[in-house]
Each structure stands twice: as structure tokens, then as C-alpha cells.
């Protein structure tokens, strides 16, 4: 005769009252695994939705700012793949562990004379001189500007 788990057989350590301690531990472990998978799935869905929202916002920008924002987006996401795109005050930003490290502000959408690329306190840009960059006016994306942004983003996440 085959013993049914939890039916009170001596081999499983169960009493007539239910599952053995080993069976209960296995069920708890499996429940924790399923919960973790669900959290990961939600986090991945949220990250994809946030990135899609950033792309949509960039697409809504006037042409000159859209070109800048697209270039900044490509620079940031390739220089620091650990940063996740998200909207911050309705503009593209890049976060680590949910905290914004750097951001782009469209000058035309903000009714300002220039766009801005900047960093928040989460960025590791502190310098022993007591002076370091936190934001830059951005009117065109020259090769020098792109190199500066790439270098600062890499330094910000180091």
C-alpha cells in the first residue's frame, strides 16, 4: 500500500493531523519562490512600462529637443546599463534602485531658452575640491558634449 503524504504514515513524520515538518518546510519554500517570481515579474513589467513612457515623452518633444533627448538617452543607457529610464517631473530621467541619478529637461517643453542635462545627489560626482558639476545647459550635441556626458554618467554610477 502506498502512503499518501500527510496521511499519518511513520515514514514522512506526519501525524494524522496533516503534513510533516519537512513537507511544511518544502511548501513554505515553494511559496516563497513563487512570491519572488511574481515580484520579479512585476518589477520587469514596471521597468518596461517606465522605459516606454520615456520613449513616448521623448517622441512628444519638439524636433530639436527630441534629437537631444534621444542622444542623451542612448548615451546614458549605454554608459550605465544599471540605470533605469523613468519619467521624473514629466521628463526623462535615469534611476538606480528607484532614485534618480541623472535627468534631461526639454528647454522647449519647459519654455526655457535651453535644455538641461543634470545630476542629483545620488550621483557619485563629489570632488575633493568642493566643486563639481550638477547640471549643464545643452543646446547642441557635439562630440565633446557627448564625451563629457558619457564620462560624467560613468563616474556618477561608479
Order of alpha helices (4+ residues) and beta strands (2+ residues): alpha-alpha-beta-beta-beta-beta-beta-alpha
